[in-house]
Amino acid sequence: MTPMADITLEVFEKEAVDFLDANAEKRPPEKAFVWGEGSESPFGGEERSRDNELKGVELAKAWRQKKFDAGFGWVTGPRSLGGRELPASYDRLYGQLEAQYRVPGQSCFGIGLGMVAPTILAHATELAKELYLKKMWRGDIIGCQLFSEPGAGSDLASLTTKAERDGDEWIITGQKVWTSGAHYSDIGEVICRTDPSLPKHKGLTGFIVDMHDPNIEIRPLKQMNGGTGFNEVFFNEVRVRDDHRLGDVNNGWNVALTTLMNERASIGVNGGGSGGGDKAIFDRIVAMLRHYGLDNDPIVRNELADIWGRYKVASLTNTRAMAKVRAGQTPGPELSIAKMALTANQTRLGAFVSKVLGAKIQADTGEWGTYAWNGLVLGTPGLRIAGGSDEVMRNIVGERVLGLPKDAGIDSNTPFNQMRVN
Ligand SMILES: Cc1cc2nc3c(=O)[nH]c(=O)nc-3n(C[C@H](O)[C@H](O)[C@H](O)COP(=O)(O)OP(=O)(O)OC[C@H]3O[C@@H](n4cnc5c(N)ncnc54)[C@H](O)[C@@H]3O)c2cc1C
C-alpha cells in the first residue's frame, strides 16, 4: 500500500535542496573530456588499500548520519522504526537531487541496506528490528551477507556451516567465503544448517550475528586486481541468542530467497539504467582513439559502434526492470538478462580497449590514461560470477524466457528458480 504523505513533494524538495546546499558542494557542470587531463582512471577510482577503504567508510557513515538526522536517510521506512513512511517517489526525488552534489560514496552500505535490512524487516523479531534497522539506515552500523561457502555458491542450499541449539542460544561453527565488506561490517546475515536430517533446502535457518564477536575470524582475500574487497569468515563456536534468529527454525531458505530477491532488485537499481555504458566512458574512448589517430579507421569505428549499441539495448532492459521494481512488482528475468548483457558488454569493451592499447594496458609504461584501463580487464571476471554466474543466468533465461527444459542442477531435486542468483 502506498503510504500517505504528510508533506507535499514540493515542500519536501525545498527541504532537501536547503539541506544539500547547506551541507554539500554542488557539482560543477561537466566539461568536455580532454585526453591527458583529469583523473587517469576511467571508472573514477582505483582499487584502494584497506586503510584508505576504512577512511572512506568513515566519511560515508558521517554523511549518512547527517542525512538521516535531517530526515532524508530512510524516507520510505516505517515511522515506528525511524523512517518517514513517505512514498518511493520522494526517495527517488531525493536521490536525483543528491546526485547533483559531491557527497562521500555510499557503496559500503549497498549490501546492508539493499539486501540485509529488507530481510531483517521481513523476518526478524521485533527486538532485532528495533536494535538494528534505524542504526543501519543512519549509517551507525553496516551489514554483510554470509551465504557462500567453499562448497556452496550457485548451489547455496548445500551449505554446511551448522547452528546447534543450546537453550536460548545457538552455537555456530563453520566457514563462509567471498564475504564482501565483512572487515568493516558490524552485523551479518548468516544462513546455517540446523537440521542435517532434512532435505537440503529444508534444514536451514537464518541468524543475525555480531561481526565483532571474538569467535569470528575474518581473513582478507587478495584479488587479481590488487584489491581485498572480500574475505573468508570463520565461525568458531559463535553464540547467538535465539531472538537474533531470522524467521522460523528450518525456514532459512525462504529467508535467503528474500535477500536474493532484494539483491537482484538492487543490482537493477544500481545499474542506474545506464546498463554500465556511461557516456563519460565512451567520450574517453573516443578521445583515446583520436589521440592515437584511430578515429577514422572503419574497423575500429564499426566495433565501437557495435559495443555502444549493445550498451544502449542493455540500458533499456535495465530501465524496464527498474520500472517494475518501482511499481512494487517483482522483476522477472529482465535482471538476469541485464546482468548477462552487462558482463558480456564489459568483456567486449575490455577486449576492444586492449586491442587499442596493446601491451600498455598490461604493463605500466607511465603513459597517461593507459594502464588505468587494466581495472576493466581484471575486474570483469569477478562481475561475471558475482550476482549469479553467467551460466546460472543463462539457465534462468533459458528456462523462464525460452521455456527450455529445466536444468537438472547438482541434484535433480533442485528446481531452477531455487538456484542462487547472487
Ligand atoms: C565480487 C564478488 C562479491 C561477492 N560477494 C559475496 C558476499 O558478499 N556474500 C556471499 O555470500 N557471497 C558473495 N560472493 C560469492 C558469489 O555469490 C558466488 O561466487 C557465486 O554464487 C558462485 O558460487 P561459487 O563461487 O561457489 O561457484 P560455483 O557455484 O562452484 O560455480 C563454479 C562454476 O560452475 C558453474 N555452474 C554452477 N552451477 C551450474 C549449473 N547448474 N549449470 C551450469 N553451470 C553451473 C558456474 O557458473 C561457475 O562457472 C561474491 C562473489 C564475487 C565474485
PDBQT file of the ligand as one rigid body, heavy atoms in Angstrom, charges set to zero:
ROOT
HETATM    1  C1  LIG A 501      32.769  -9.761  -6.463  1.00  0.00    +0.000 C 
HETATM    2  C2  LIG A 501      32.057 -10.818  -5.676  1.00  0.00    +0.000 A 
HETATM    3  C3  LIG A 501      31.415 -10.499  -4.480  1.00  0.00    +0.000 A 
HETATM    4  C4  LIG A 501      30.770 -11.490  -3.734  1.00  0.00    +0.000 A 
HETATM    5  N1  LIG A 501      30.195 -11.153  -2.537  1.00  0.00    +0.000 NA
HETATM    6  C5  LIG A 501      29.573 -12.105  -1.780  1.00  0.00    +0.000 A 
HETATM    7  C6  LIG A 501      29.019 -11.785  -0.499  1.00  0.00    +0.000 A 
HETATM    8  O1  LIG A 501      29.097 -10.646  -0.022  1.00  0.00    +0.000 OA
HETATM    9  N2  LIG A 501      28.448 -12.764   0.216  1.00  0.00    +0.000 N 
HETATM   10  C7  LIG A 501      28.347 -14.037  -0.239  1.00  0.00    +0.000 A 
HETATM   11  O2  LIG A 501      27.755 -14.879   0.445  1.00  0.00    +0.000 OA
HETATM   12  N3  LIG A 501      28.860 -14.392  -1.454  1.00  0.00    +0.000 NA
HETATM   13  C8  LIG A 501      29.486 -13.455  -2.232  1.00  0.00    +0.000 A 
HETATM   14  N4  LIG A 501      30.041 -13.788  -3.456  1.00  0.00    +0.000 N 
HETATM   15  C9  LIG A 501      30.038 -15.178  -3.863  1.00  0.00    +0.000 C 
HETATM   16  C10 LIG A 501      29.094 -15.493  -5.013  1.00  0.00    +0.000 C 
HETATM   17  O3  LIG A 501      27.747 -15.470  -4.603  1.00  0.00    +0.000 OA
HETATM   18  C11 LIG A 501      29.490 -16.873  -5.541  1.00  0.00    +0.000 C 
HETATM   19  O4  LIG A 501      30.808 -16.758  -6.048  1.00  0.00    +0.000 OA
HETATM   20  C12 LIG A 501      28.556 -17.327  -6.620  1.00  0.00    +0.000 C 
HETATM   21  O5  LIG A 501      27.306 -17.666  -6.046  1.00  0.00    +0.000 OA
HETATM   22  C13 LIG A 501      29.127 -18.566  -7.351  1.00  0.00    +0.000 C 
HETATM   23  O6  LIG A 501      29.473 -19.570  -6.445  1.00  0.00    +0.000 OA
HETATM   24  P1  LIG A 501      30.913 -20.264  -6.457  1.00  0.00    +0.000 P 
HETATM   25  O7  LIG A 501      31.952 -19.208  -6.495  1.00  0.00    +0.000 OA
HETATM   26  O8  LIG A 501      30.945 -21.246  -5.352  1.00  0.00    +0.000 OA
HETATM   27  O9  LIG A 501      30.992 -21.033  -7.843  1.00  0.00    +0.000 OA
HETATM   28  P2  LIG A 501      30.270 -22.419  -8.197  1.00  0.00    +0.000 P 
HETATM   29  O10 LIG A 501      28.821 -22.338  -7.851  1.00  0.00    +0.000 OA
HETATM   30  O11 LIG A 501      31.053 -23.542  -7.634  1.00  0.00    +0.000 OA
HETATM   31  O12 LIG A 501      30.395 -22.406  -9.752  1.00  0.00    +0.000 OA
HETATM   32  C14 LIG A 501      31.598 -22.833 -10.428  1.00  0.00    +0.000 C 
HETATM   33  C15 LIG A 501      31.313 -22.832 -11.912  1.00  0.00    +0.000 C 
HETATM   34  O13 LIG A 501      30.267 -23.765 -12.209  1.00  0.00    +0.000 OA
HETATM   35  C16 LIG A 501      29.213 -23.127 -12.905  1.00  0.00    +0.000 C 
HETATM   36  N5  LIG A 501      27.912 -23.701 -12.506  1.00  0.00    +0.000 N 
HETATM   37  C17 LIG A 501      27.457 -23.871 -11.245  1.00  0.00    +0.000 A 
HETATM   38  N6  LIG A 501      26.222 -24.409 -11.274  1.00  0.00    +0.000 NA
HETATM   39  C18 LIG A 501      25.884 -24.566 -12.574  1.00  0.00    +0.000 A 
HETATM   40  C19 LIG A 501      24.748 -25.082 -13.262  1.00  0.00    +0.000 A 
HETATM   41  N7  LIG A 501      23.674 -25.552 -12.616  1.00  0.00    +0.000 N 
HETATM   42  N8  LIG A 501      24.761 -25.065 -14.620  1.00  0.00    +0.000 NA
HETATM   43  C20 LIG A 501      25.847 -24.612 -15.305  1.00  0.00    +0.000 A 
HETATM   44  N9  LIG A 501      26.960 -24.132 -14.710  1.00  0.00    +0.000 NA
HETATM   45  C21 LIG A 501      26.973 -24.124 -13.366  1.00  0.00    +0.000 A 
HETATM   46  C22 LIG A 501      29.303 -21.663 -12.507  1.00  0.00    +0.000 C 
HETATM   47  O14 LIG A 501      28.720 -20.819 -13.489  1.00  0.00    +0.000 OA
HETATM   48  C23 LIG A 501      30.819 -21.470 -12.429  1.00  0.00    +0.000 C 
HETATM   49  O15 LIG A 501      31.358 -21.218 -13.694  1.00  0.00    +0.000 OA
HETATM   50  C24 LIG A 501      30.718 -12.812  -4.211  1.00  0.00    +0.000 A 
HETATM   51  C25 LIG A 501      31.343 -13.164  -5.410  1.00  0.00    +0.000 A 
HETATM   52  C26 LIG A 501      32.030 -12.184  -6.134  1.00  0.00    +0.000 A 
HETATM   53  C27 LIG A 501      32.718 -12.580  -7.414  1.00  0.00    +0.000 C 
ENDROOT
TORSDOF 0
